[in-house]
């Protein structure tokens, strides 16, 4: 059963010069519960805009978005705030997405406060500590600030923040792009473990074809705001049918040393 259903989604932006740019142009797709759909394409293809439209961080011009059967474009702001706990996002730049003035406890518990359904301060602290443990960070991180963490640890905090409300859907917007290779592998391993343990549905946005090949079950190729090819990761990436996908594959970097081991590497959180 589809947990994400998108139909004819469109979004136009206006440049400072007054020119209109069609960032998402009539995109339709669905994602089954527990699935990981990878979205690849060049910079500027509309991938990140699509992810933000899905959670109404941008407002679409037209089209429909059903998450867990709910038409999120029809939700009024108060209802949207409450429902967002079910649909979360992990951003590309971990440090930029974390408020440097807040402690890790405050950062991770913020979605609980917004949702307004997660008890006392003590209960929230306990829940935050448990969630940090899931992403490989001990309770000693609760009172630290983002500047005191490594890039990998910062991204683990961002992932904990997205998971603390027990969402069913997580948009992963280039979640490992700013990390070095060994840390990238451990983060991907952790995300895979969390998906299986929690039954999460992922929308995985990336320009890294080899990561998508090893992490996602299906792939959509985006070009100028449109999906030009959709299919299983094996079919699309090993036997692309569309000229754009073929050019994208021809320009891709060779497989990374860790790619084949993403599913088997152990997480090394304390040093990452």
TALIN-V34159 format. One record per residue. N is the residue number from 0. PHI is phi in degrees with one decimal (* if undefined). OMEGA is omega as a letter, one per 40 degrees, with the letter a starting at -180 (* if undefined). BURIAL is # if it has 9 or more other ideal C-beta (glycine too) atoms within 8 Angstrom, else .. Layout:
# TALIN-V34159
N | PHI | OMEGA | BURIAL
N | PHI | OMEGA | BURIAL
This chain:
# TALIN-V34159
0 | * | a | .
1 | -72.3 | i | #
2 | -98.0 | i | #
3 | -122.3 | i | #
4 | -134.1 | a | .
5 | -120.1 | a | #
6 | -134.8 | i | .
7 | 52.3 | a | #
8 | -81.0 | a | #
9 | -137.5 | i | #
10 | -148.9 | i | #
11 | -117.6 | i | #
12 | -111.8 | i | .
13 | -114.1 | i | .
14 | -74.9 | i | .
15 | -57.4 | i | .
16 | -83.5 | i | .
17 | 90.3 | i | .
18 | -83.8 | i | .
19 | -89.1 | i | .
20 | -120.5 | i | .
21 | -85.1 | a | #
22 | -80.0 | i | #
23 | -129.5 | a | #
24 | -124.2 | i | #
25 | 72.1 | a | #
26 | -82.3 | i | #
27 | -132.5 | i | .
28 | -168.1 | i | #
29 | -139.0 | i | .
30 | -133.5 | i | #
31 | -77.9 | i | #
32 | -58.4 | i | #
33 | 82.4 | a | .
34 | -90.2 | i | #
35 | -121.7 | i | #
36 | -99.3 | i | #
37 | -91.3 | i | #
38 | -119.9 | a | #
39 | -121.0 | i | #
40 | 158.8 | i | #
41 | -69.5 | i | .
42 | -58.5 | a | .
43 | 87.6 | a | .
44 | -77.2 | i | #
45 | 109.9 | a | #
46 | -61.3 | a | #
47 | -66.6 | i | #
48 | -60.1 | i | #
49 | -60.4 | i | #
50 | -60.2 | i | #
51 | -72.1 | i | #
52 | -62.5 | a | #
53 | -59.2 | a | #
54 | -105.6 | a | #
55 | 60.3 | i | #
56 | -78.0 | i | .
57 | -116.6 | i | .
58 | -96.7 | i | .
59 | -72.2 | i | #
60 | -75.1 | a | .
61 | -162.1 | a | .
62 | 105.4 | a | #
63 | -124.5 | i | #
64 | -133.0 | i | #
65 | -110.6 | i | #
66 | -118.4 | a | #
67 | 54.2 | i | #
68 | 82.4 | a | .
69 | -98.5 | i | .
70 | -81.4 | a | .
71 | -72.2 | i | #
72 | -71.1 | i | #
73 | -91.6 | a | .
74 | -77.0 | i | #
75 | -73.5 | a | .
76 | -52.2 | a | .
77 | -64.6 | i | .
78 | -67.0 | i | .
79 | -63.8 | i | #
80 | -59.0 | a | #
81 | -69.9 | a | #
82 | -78.8 | a | #
83 | -62.8 | i | #
84 | -61.4 | i | #
85 | -85.4 | a | #
86 | -135.7 | a | #
87 | -128.2 | a | #
88 | -139.7 | i | #
89 | -115.1 | a | #
90 | -91.0 | a | #
91 | -68.7 | a | .
92 | -97.1 | a | .
93 | -61.3 | a | #
94 | -66.4 | a | #
95 | -66.1 | a | .
96 | -91.9 | a | .
97 | -111.4 | i | #
98 | -70.2 | a | .
99 | -67.1 | a | .
100 | -85.9 | a | .
101 | -102.3 | i | #
102 | -76.7 | i | #
103 | -61.4 | i | #
104 | -55.9 | a | #
105 | -66.2 | a | #
106 | -64.5 | a | #
107 | -74.2 | a | #
108 | -81.7 | a | #
109 | -55.7 | i | #
110 | -60.9 | i | #
111 | -67.6 | i | #
112 | -67.0 | i | #
113 | -62.1 | i | #
114 | -66.1 | i | #
115 | 70.6 | a | .
116 | -131.6 | a | .
117 | -123.4 | i | #
118 | 73.1 | a | .
119 | -78.4 | i | .
120 | -60.3 | i | .
121 | -64.6 | i | .
122 | -64.1 | i | #
123 | -65.1 | i | #
124 | -62.1 | i | #
125 | -64.3 | a | .
126 | -66.6 | i | #
127 | -61.6 | i | #
128 | -61.0 | i | #
129 | -64.4 | a | .
130 | -69.4 | i | #
131 | -59.9 | i | #
132 | -61.5 | i | #
133 | -61.5 | a | #
134 | -96.1 | i | #
135 | 91.1 | i | #
136 | -117.7 | a | #
137 | -80.3 | a | .
138 | -63.7 | i | .
139 | -66.7 | i | .
140 | -82.5 | a | #
141 | -55.4 | a | #
142 | -100.1 | i | .
143 | -81.6 | i | #
144 | -108.3 | a | #
145 | -54.5 | a | #
146 | -64.8 | a | .
147 | -90.3 | a | .
148 | -112.8 | i | #
149 | -74.2 | i | .
150 | -60.5 | i | #
151 | -65.7 | i | #
152 | -67.0 | i | #
153 | -59.7 | a | #
154 | -69.4 | i | #
155 | -63.1 | i | #
156 | -63.3 | i | #
157 | -60.7 | i | #
158 | -68.7 | i | #
159 | -60.2 | i | #
160 | -59.8 | a | #
161 | -73.8 | a | #
162 | -98.0 | a | #
163 | -64.6 | i | #
164 | -94.8 | a | #
165 | 57.8 | i | .
166 | -72.1 | i | #
167 | -100.8 | a | #
168 | -126.8 | i | #
169 | -130.3 | i | #
170 | -89.9 | i | #
171 | -107.3 | a | #
172 | -97.6 | a | #
173 | 50.4 | a | #
174 | -68.7 | a | #
175 | -120.9 | a | #
176 | -63.7 | a | #
177 | -94.9 | a | #
178 | -104.7 | i | #
179 | -75.3 | a | .
180 | -62.3 | a | .
181 | -68.6 | i | #
182 | -68.9 | i | #
183 | -57.9 | a | #
184 | -63.6 | a | #
185 | -68.5 | i | #
186 | -66.5 | i | #
187 | -64.5 | i | #
188 | -58.8 | a | #
189 | -63.4 | i | #
190 | -61.9 | i | #
191 | -64.3 | i | #
192 | -62.3 | a | #
193 | -66.0 | i | #
194 | -61.4 | a | #
195 | -69.0 | a | .
196 | -69.1 | a | .
197 | -102.9 | a | .
198 | 68.6 | a | .
199 | -76.5 | i | #
200 | -108.2 | a | #
201 | -113.1 | i | #
202 | -111.1 | a | #
203 | -105.9 | a | #
204 | -96.3 | a | #
205 | -161.1 | i | #
206 | -101.1 | a | #
207 | -90.0 | a | .
208 | -64.4 | a | #
209 | -67.5 | i | #
210 | -63.3 | i | #
211 | -62.9 | a | #
212 | -57.8 | a | #
213 | -90.7 | a | #
214 | -109.1 | a | #
215 | -109.9 | i | #
216 | -84.3 | i | .
217 | -129.0 | a | #
218 | -135.6 | i | #
219 | -118.2 | i | #
220 | -99.8 | a | #
221 | -110.2 | a | #
222 | -147.9 | a | #
223 | 51.7 | i | .
224 | 82.2 | a | #
225 | -124.9 | i | #
226 | -85.0 | a | #
227 | -102.1 | i | #
228 | -159.8 | i | #
229 | -137.4 | i | #
230 | 176.9 | i | .
231 | -64.6 | i | .
232 | -57.4 | a | #
233 | -62.2 | a | .
234 | -65.2 | a | .
235 | -70.4 | a | #
236 | -90.1 | i | #
237 | -99.8 | i | .
238 | -142.1 | a | .
239 | -64.4 | a | #
240 | -101.2 | a | .
241 | -91.9 | a | #
242 | -55.5 | a | .
243 | -64.3 | i | #
244 | -62.7 | i | #
245 | -62.7 | i | #
246 | -66.1 | i | .
247 | -62.0 | i | #
248 | -67.7 | a | #
249 | -65.5 | a | .
250 | -90.4 | a | .
251 | -70.5 | i | .
252 | -67.6 | i | .
253 | -64.9 | a | .
254 | -54.1 | i | .
255 | -77.6 | a | #
256 | -58.2 | a | .
257 | -88.2 | a | #
258 | -56.3 | a | #
259 | -70.7 | a | .
260 | -103.6 | a | .
261 | -55.0 | a | #
262 | -78.9 | a | .
263 | -124.0 | a | .
264 | -70.0 | i | #
265 | -83.6 | i | .
266 | -78.9 | i | #
267 | -122.4 | a | #
268 | -71.5 | a | #
269 | -60.6 | a | .
270 | -109.0 | a | .
271 | -128.9 | * | #
